[in-house]
Amino acid sequence: MVFSMASRRSEQQSEIRLRVMRLISEKPEMSSRQIADAVGISNGSAYYVLTALVEKGLVKLENFKNNPQKGRYAYLLTPKGIREKSILTHNFIERKRKEYKELKNEKLKKNHG
């Protein structure tokens, strides 16, 4: 299994975007710091990912209506974001399926070779 550094990095970025979008859909009120902690990335990276998702129209930022802390926001997936999340999920599953198949074939070759 040979990966170029660029394709591996692209896959990692897709997985991070997917994890962030999943978190947002489950808990829109999470702060960027909480998202960073949950995904295992720096606060700067979380801010960068969230900003990119907002700029692409996949996520929108809204004020909490009934929050006493008026500075609090919720990250909400847009319809475009929901579609993108399902595409990322599909691609992730396909990639993992392919990796599993390759590992299985490698093991078979090792055992019978």
N, C-alpha and C positions, 0 to 999 in steps of 0.2 A: 504494500500500500504506500504509494508515493504521493505526498501532498506538496504543493508549492507553498511557500510561506504566505504568499498573498491569499491563496484560496483558504488556507487554514485560518488566517486572520479574519477573512470575510465570514467564514462559518462561525467563529467565536463572536463576532459583532452581531450576527444574526441571532445567535442564541441569547446574547445579552438583551437585544431588543425584544425578543420573544418573552424572556423572563420579566422584563420591565412591564411589557404590555399585559402579561398575565396578572402581575401584582396590581396594576392599575385597575384592571377589570374586577378584581376581587375586593380591593380596598382603595377606592379612589381618593380617600382622605390622607393617604400616606404622604409624608414629607419626602423630599428628595434624599434627605439623610437616611430615613428609614428604608427607602428603596435601595440606596447604596449598600446599606448593611445587609439587607435581605439577599441582594444579588451577589454581594461579595466584590464590589467595585468601589473605587474612591468616590468621594462626594463630587469632585470635579467631573469625573466620568459620568456619574448619574445625571448631573446637571446638563452635560453635553448631550447625552442620549435623550433626555426629556425635551430639551430645546429643539433637537433635530426632529423628534416625533411631532412636536407642536408645529414647527415650520413646514413639515410635510403634510400637515392637515390630518394626521392620524390620531392626535390627542388634542383636546382643548382644555384650557384652564378655566375653572369657574370658582367664584367665591362661594363659600358656604353660606346658605341663606340664614340659618338659625344659629350660627356659631357666635358666641360672645367674643371670640378672638377674630375680629374682622379681617385680620391679615392672613387668615387661613384659606387655602385653596384646595380644590379637588381636581385631580387629573381624570378626565373622562375620555374614553375611547369614542371617536367619531364613527359613523357608519363605515367610512373608508378605513379607519383604524381597525375595526372589527374584521373587515375583509382581509386586511394585511396580516392580522394576528392569525387568522385561520390558514393563510398561505404559508406563513412562517412555521406554524405548527405542522402542516403537511410536509414541508420541506425537511424539517427537523426529523420527523418520523421516517421519511424516506431515506435520509442520510444514515440514521441509526440502523435501519433495516439492512442497508447496503453494507455498512461496517460489520454487522453481525454475520451476514452471509460470507463476507470475505474472511473473517476470523474463523468461521466454521470450516470453510474450504481449506484454509491454511492448516488448521488442526488435522483435518482428514489427510492432507498431503503428508504431514509430519508422521502420522500414525501408520500410513500405508506406503510411505516412501522410503 
